[in-house]
Structures are given as structure tokens and as C-alpha cells.
Amino acid sequence: MSIGHTLLGLLEAGPRHGYDLKRAFDEKFGHDRPLAYGQVYSTMSRLLKNGFVEVEGIESGGGPDRKRYAITDAGVTDVDTWLSQPEKPEPYLHSTLYTKVVLALLTGRGAAELLDTQRAEHLRLMRLLTQRKRKGDLADQLVCDHALFHLEADLRWLELTAARLDQLAREVRR
């Protein structure tokens, strides 16, 4: 996820302070990984330097000055360009799971046990995501569906690999 583009998109609704941007980001996108304040301010500094935002005002109070950021026309154009470009599909051709299976076979460790352990972990996470999905709003449901579909694909791969483990062992040891 592009943090910069996401913050720019949030600014399209109107000017905000860094604190408000962090809160909006966390509410909409950061359920599992809230954004750190330092990341917000370093990103805003970079966006300011690149001309995508401007400081609309500075408020002083009991603490440090609070800058109110607004998106510029260049920032709107940048978000529009980013949104119109498709994301590159990630085929996962260099999977860590595959590497672990091959290394287990090469070193005489239990590849079947590795696959069983991984399967159990995937199923555990799928149960948690399914519970979260049932309780969540539509945005959370969609995020959970995305993760669940990826985990289902991984499970299919784990099953297929387990079924072909003897053949893979022969090929790896050649």
C-alpha cells in the first residue's frame, strides 16, 4: 500500500492535521497495522517537498505547532494517476513456503510435518478472520475476504504439494 497516496486521498476530503490523518488512516486501513505518527509526519514532509501538499495553516497551542495540510492540484493529479493504474499481480514465484519444503527435503527434515504445521497455522488464521468478518462492517468484511481468498489459495498449494511430496523429493535429490 502506498502510504503517501493514501494520505493524499484522505486529504481530498479537506485539509487535516497530521493527527487527523493518522486517525482516519487507522480507521479505514490500519486495523491490523496502525500507522506510526513518525511515518505520517515523514510522509507529509516528503509530500510537501514534492509539491503534492501545502501547509494551509499552523496552530500553536500547549505543545508543538500543529500544521494543517491541504492537497494541491499536483497532489490530486498524482492520486488520480495512482488510482487509474492497475496494481501488478503478485504471482509469488519465489515463495518462502516452497523454499522451506525444498530445504526440508534436501536436509532430511520432515517436509510433510512442515506442510501440516503450515496448514494448521493457515486454518487458525482463517478461523480468526472469519470471526472478524462476521463482526465487522462492510470494509472490514472486504479486507477479510481478500485475506481469506489468499489463504485458501495457499491451502490448495499446501495440499497439492503434500500430494506430490514424494515426486518432489526425488527431483530435488537429483
Secondary structure, 3 states (H helix, E strand, C coil): CCHHHHHHHHHCCCCEEHHHHHHHHHHHCCCCCCCCHHHHHHHHHHHHHCCCEEEEEEECCCCCCEEEEEECHHHHHHHHHHHHCCCCCCCCCCCHHHHHHHHHHHCCCCHHHHHHHHHHHHHHHHHHHHHHHHHCCHHHHHHHHHHHHHHHHHHHHHHHHHHCHHHHHHHHCC
